[in-house]
């Protein structure tokens, strides 16, 4: 296995620990995996820069259920087909929608504060 040298132009000056990490990664990780990781990081950076990066599932679940009352949860469950259509329009996956429904069922079973 031969050794190759790569010269990089960076937007900022790396620290010595960052250089050591880069050397370690290039030494231990296969090139194909490094390129896959950089492609993922690039796509994530583009989405973040454009403001379209989707938040994590846990945040979505909390956003959709954190202030829902018992009555609201029951209404959403009664009109579940419409809710699915709204969630799909927002780009939520079916597993995420299923988790939202599970939380709504739990909320709907709690006693109403009346």
C-alpha positions in Angstrom: 0.0 0.0 0.0 1.5 3.3 -1.1 1.4 6.6 0.6 -0.2 9.7 -0.9 0.0 13.3 0.1 -3.0 15.6 -0.2 -2.8 19.4 0.1 -6.0 21.1 1.3 -7.0 24.8 1.2 -9.2 25.5 4.3 -11.3 28.5 5.2 -9.7 28.6 8.7 -6.4 27.6 10.2 -6.7 24.2 11.9 -5.4 23.6 15.4 -2.7 20.9 15.9 -5.3 18.6 17.5 -7.6 19.0 14.5 -4.7 18.1 12.2 -3.9 15.0 14.3 -7.6 14.0 14.1 -7.6 14.4 10.3 -4.4 12.4 10.0 -5.8 9.6 12.2 -9.1 9.5 10.3 -7.3 9.3 6.9 -5.0 6.6 8.3 -7.7 4.4 9.9 -10.9 4.9 7.8 -11.1 3.6 4.2 -11.2 6.4 1.6 -14.7 5.3 0.3 -16.1 5.8 3.9 -14.4 9.2 4.3 -15.9 10.4 1.0 -19.4 9.1 2.0 -19.1 10.9 5.3 -18.0 14.1 3.6 -20.9 13.9 1.1 -23.3 13.5 4.0 -21.7 16.4 5.9 -21.9 18.6 2.7 -25.5 17.8 2.1 -26.3 18.6 5.8 -24.3 21.8 5.6 -26.2 22.9 2.4 -29.6 22.1 4.1 -28.6 23.9 7.2 -27.4 26.9 5.2 -30.7 27.0 3.3 -32.7 26.7 6.5 -34.4 23.5 5.4 -32.7 21.1 7.7 -35.3 18.9 9.4 -35.2 18.7 13.1 -34.9 15.4 14.9 -37.8 13.1 15.5 -37.9 13.7 19.2 -38.2 17.4 18.7 -41.0 16.8 16.2 -42.9 14.7 18.7 -42.5 17.3 21.4 -43.5 20.1 19.1 -46.7 18.2 18.1 -47.8 17.0 21.5 -46.3 19.2 24.3 -49.3 21.5 24.8 -52.1 19.4 23.5 -55.1 19.1 25.9 -57.1 15.9 26.4 -59.9 17.2 24.3 -57.6 18.3 21.5 -55.9 14.9 21.5 -59.3 13.1 21.3 -60.4 15.4 18.4 -57.2 14.7 16.5 -57.6 10.9 17.0 -61.3 11.1 15.8 -60.1 13.0 12.7 -56.9 10.9 12.2 -57.1 10.6 8.4 -57.0 14.4 8.1 -54.2 14.6 10.6 -52.2 12.1 8.6 -52.6 14.1 5.5 -51.4 17.3 7.3 -48.4 15.4 8.8 -47.5 14.0 5.4 -47.7 17.4 3.8 -45.2 18.6 6.4 -42.9 15.8 5.4 -43.2 13.6 8.4 -42.5 9.9 7.9 -45.0 7.2 8.7 -43.0 6.0 11.8 -42.9 9.6 13.1 -46.7 9.9 12.5 -47.2 6.6 14.3 -45.2 7.9 17.3 -47.3 11.1 17.4 -50.5 9.0 17.4 -49.2 6.9 20.3 -48.5 10.0 22.3 -51.9 11.4 21.5 -53.6 8.2 22.7 -51.7 8.5 26.0 -52.8 12.2 26.3 -56.4 11.4 25.4 -56.6 8.8 28.2 -55.6 11.3 30.9 -58.5 12.8 32.9 -59.6 16.2 31.7 -58.9 19.1 34.2 -62.4 20.4 34.6 
